[in-house]
Amino acid sequence: MSNMSAVLLIRRRVVLAEDAFAEIVVWRLPKALPPSRHLFKYRLAYVVGGTCVVRYDNEQGKGDHRHYDGSESAYDFSSPETLLADFEADIRRWSHEDRRP
């Protein structure tokens, strides 16, 4: 039996404005990280002026969740592609509706 380890799928930092960037890190795991039932570990953060205003992550014991402008809610993970799309939509929403001119 082989000893599989986590595989880094994405590690990217994207500058979106002079004072804003997105950081995206996604790993494929050899087994699920409870209470999540999927094989991914992720951390996606949108930072503006040194403050994280949007974050998606999952951690052992806490599971999949989303932080948006100071509030936290459960996140229903379905795939890495959907996760990225949801994160990008939240960045657009925050930038357009909440804080950016």
C-alpha positions in Angstrom: 0.0 0.0 0.0 1.5 3.4 -1.0 1.8 6.2 1.5 -0.2 9.0 -0.3 0.2 12.5 0.9 -1.5 15.8 0.2 -1.0 17.2 -3.3 -0.9 21.0 -3.9 -3.3 21.8 -6.7 -3.3 25.6 -6.6 -1.2 28.2 -4.8 -1.7 31.6 -6.3 -1.7 35.3 -5.2 -3.4 37.7 -7.5 -3.1 41.5 -7.1 -6.5 43.0 -7.9 -5.9 46.6 -6.9 -3.1 48.7 -5.4 -4.4 47.7 -1.9 -6.1 44.4 -2.6 -5.1 40.9 -3.5 -6.6 37.4 -3.5 -4.8 34.4 -2.2 -5.9 30.9 -3.3 -4.5 27.6 -1.9 -6.1 24.2 -2.6 -4.8 20.8 -1.7 -6.1 17.3 -2.6 -5.9 15.1 0.4 -5.6 11.3 0.6 -8.6 11.2 2.9 -11.3 13.7 4.0 -10.7 16.2 6.8 -13.7 15.7 9.1 -16.3 16.9 9.2 -15.9 17.6 5.5 -16.6 14.6 3.3 -14.6 15.7 0.3 -10.9 15.3 -0.4 -9.9 19.0 -0.5 -8.3 21.4 1.9 -8.6 25.0 0.9 -8.0 28.6 1.9 -9.2 31.4 -0.3 -8.8 35.0 1.0 -9.5 38.4 -0.4 -7.5 41.1 1.5 -8.2 44.8 1.1 -6.1 47.4 2.9 -4.6 44.7 5.1 -8.0 43.3 6.2 -9.4 40.0 5.1 -12.9 40.8 3.9 -13.8 37.5 2.2 -12.5 34.0 3.1 -13.5 30.5 2.3 -11.7 27.7 4.2 -12.2 24.3 5.9 -10.4 23.1 9.0 -10.6 19.9 11.0 -13.4 20.0 13.4 -15.1 23.0 11.8 -15.7 22.0 8.2 -16.4 24.1 5.2 -17.3 27.7 5.9 -17.2 31.2 4.5 -16.4 34.6 6.1 -17.9 37.6 4.4 -17.2 41.1 5.8 -17.1 40.0 9.4 -19.7 37.3 9.5 -19.3 33.6 9.2 -21.6 31.0 7.7 -21.5 27.3 6.6 -20.4 26.7 3.0 -21.8 23.8 0.9 -18.7 22.6 -0.9 -19.4 20.8 -4.2 -16.2 21.1 -6.3 -13.0 23.1 -6.5 -14.4 24.8 -9.7 -17.6 25.9 -7.9 -15.6 27.0 -4.9 -13.5 29.3 -7.1 -16.6 30.7 -8.9 -18.3 31.4 -5.6 -15.2 33.1 -4.2 -14.8 35.3 -7.3 -18.5 36.2 -7.2 -18.1 37.3 -3.6 -15.1 39.4 -4.5 -17.1 41.1 -7.2 -20.1 41.6 -4.9 -17.9 43.0 -2.1 -16.0 45.3 -4.4 -19.0 46.5 -6.3 -21.8 46.7 -3.6 -20.0 47.2 -0.4 -16.7 49.1 -0.6 -15.3 50.0 -4.0 -16.4 53.0 -6.0 
